Amino acid sequence: MLDSAQCPDCKRINEVLSRVGDRWSVLVIISLGQYGTLRFNELKRNLGISQRMLSLTLKELERDGLVNRTYHPTIPPKVEYNLTPMGQSFREPVNALGHWALGNFAQIDSAREIYDAKAT
């Protein structure tokens, strides 16, 4: 195990990756990157995510400077989300991860079947 003297930035790296590396954050970034500005319910429908989880995810992404939240005081109120410049810069690695997942579904399924067969 690495101690802080061996990897002084590991704690910070872990903090950032735990936030931006969770599945909902990745999917929000991909969705906003692909469609641009979206309303809360559009994101919710696109992702199949619960209202609570989407709200928490968006708040954390906004806190980290990856997502802009724009409130329009209309009736009914309208809230839109889009990527900040830093969020835009995060699109490339997130898209690479998404494409990797899409390209490896079959191999992952196969590996799981083999593993599960051995486990029984």
C-alpha positions as CSV (number, residue, x, y, z in Angstrom):
1,M,0.0,0.0,0.0
2,L,1.3,3.5,-0.9
3,D,1.7,5.9,1.9
4,S,1.3,9.7,1.5
5,A,5.1,10.1,1.1
6,Q,5.1,7.7,-1.9
7,C,2.0,9.3,-3.5
8,P,1.3,12.7,-2.0
9,D,-1.5,13.4,-4.5
10,C,-3.3,10.0,-4.2
11,K,-5.8,11.2,-1.7
12,R,-6.8,14.1,-3.9
13,I,-6.9,11.9,-7.0
14,N,-9.1,9.5,-5.1
15,E,-11.5,12.3,-4.1
16,V,-11.8,13.5,-7.7
17,L,-12.2,10.1,-9.2
18,S,-14.8,9.0,-6.6
19,R,-16.9,12.0,-7.7
20,V,-16.5,12.0,-11.4
21,G,-16.0,8.3,-11.8
22,D,-19.4,7.1,-10.5
23,R,-21.8,5.8,-13.1
24,W,-24.4,8.5,-12.9
25,S,-21.8,11.3,-13.2
26,V,-20.3,9.6,-16.2
27,L,-23.8,9.2,-17.8
28,V,-24.8,12.9,-17.0
29,I,-21.5,14.1,-18.7
30,I,-22.1,11.9,-21.7
31,S,-25.7,13.1,-22.0
32,L,-25.0,16.8,-21.6
33,G,-22.0,16.4,-24.0
34,Q,-24.2,14.8,-26.6
35,Y,-27.4,16.9,-26.3
36,G,-26.1,20.3,-24.9
37,T,-28.4,22.1,-22.6
38,L,-31.1,19.9,-21.0
39,R,-33.8,20.4,-18.4
40,F,-33.9,18.2,-15.3
41,N,-36.7,16.0,-16.5
42,E,-35.1,15.5,-19.9
43,L,-32.0,14.2,-18.2
44,K,-34.1,12.0,-15.9
45,R,-35.9,10.5,-18.9
46,N,-32.7,10.0,-20.9
47,L,-30.9,8.3,-18.1
48,G,-33.6,6.3,-16.3
49,I,-32.4,7.7,-13.0
50,S,-34.4,8.5,-9.9
51,Q,-35.2,12.1,-9.2
52,R,-33.2,12.0,-5.9
53,M,-30.1,10.5,-7.4
54,L,-30.1,12.9,-10.4
55,S,-30.5,15.8,-8.0
56,L,-27.6,14.7,-5.9
57,T,-25.4,14.0,-8.9
58,L,-26.1,17.3,-10.5
59,K,-25.4,19.2,-7.3
60,E,-22.0,17.5,-6.9
61,L,-21.1,18.0,-10.5
62,E,-22.1,21.7,-10.2
63,R,-20.0,21.9,-7.0
64,D,-17.0,20.5,-8.7
65,G,-17.4,23.0,-11.6
66,L,-18.3,20.5,-14.3
67,V,-22.0,21.5,-14.8
68,N,-23.8,24.9,-15.0
69,R,-27.3,25.2,-13.5
70,T,-29.5,27.9,-14.9
71,Y,-32.7,28.8,-13.1
72,H,-35.4,30.6,-15.2
73,P,-38.1,32.2,-12.9
74,T,-41.0,31.3,-15.2
75,I,-44.3,29.6,-14.4
76,P,-43.6,26.8,-14.0
77,P,-40.0,27.3,-13.1
78,K,-37.5,26.1,-15.6
79,V,-34.0,24.8,-14.7
80,E,-31.5,23.9,-17.3
81,Y,-28.1,22.2,-17.1
82,N,-25.1,22.2,-19.4
83,L,-21.4,21.5,-19.2
84,T,-18.9,24.2,-18.1
85,P,-15.6,24.5,-20.0
86,M,-14.1,22.1,-17.5
87,G,-17.0,19.7,-18.1
88,Q,-16.4,20.0,-21.8
89,S,-12.8,19.0,-21.3
90,F,-13.9,16.0,-19.4
91,R,-16.0,14.7,-22.3
92,E,-13.1,13.1,-24.1
93,P,-12.0,10.7,-21.3
94,V,-15.7,10.0,-20.4
95,N,-16.6,9.2,-24.1
96,A,-13.5,7.0,-24.3
97,L,-14.7,5.1,-21.3
98,G,-18.3,4.8,-22.7
99,H,-17.0,3.6,-26.1
100,W,-14.7,1.1,-24.3
101,A,-17.8,-0.3,-22.4
102,L,-19.8,-0.5,-25.6
103,G,-17.1,-2.3,-27.4
104,N,-16.5,-4.9,-24.6
105,F,-20.0,-5.9,-23.5
106,A,-19.7,-9.3,-25.2
107,Q,-16.3,-10.1,-23.7
108,I,-17.4,-9.0,-20.3
109,D,-20.5,-11.1,-20.5
110,S,-18.5,-14.1,-21.6
111,A,-15.9,-13.6,-18.8
112,R,-18.7,-13.4,-16.2
113,E,-20.3,-16.6,-17.5
114,I,-17.0,-18.5,-17.3
115,Y,-16.3,-17.1,-13.8
116,D,-19.8,-17.9,-12.6
117,A,-19.6,-21.4,-14.0
118,K,-16.4,-22.0,-12.0
119,A,-17.9,-20.6,-8.9
120,T,-20.8,-23.1,-8.8
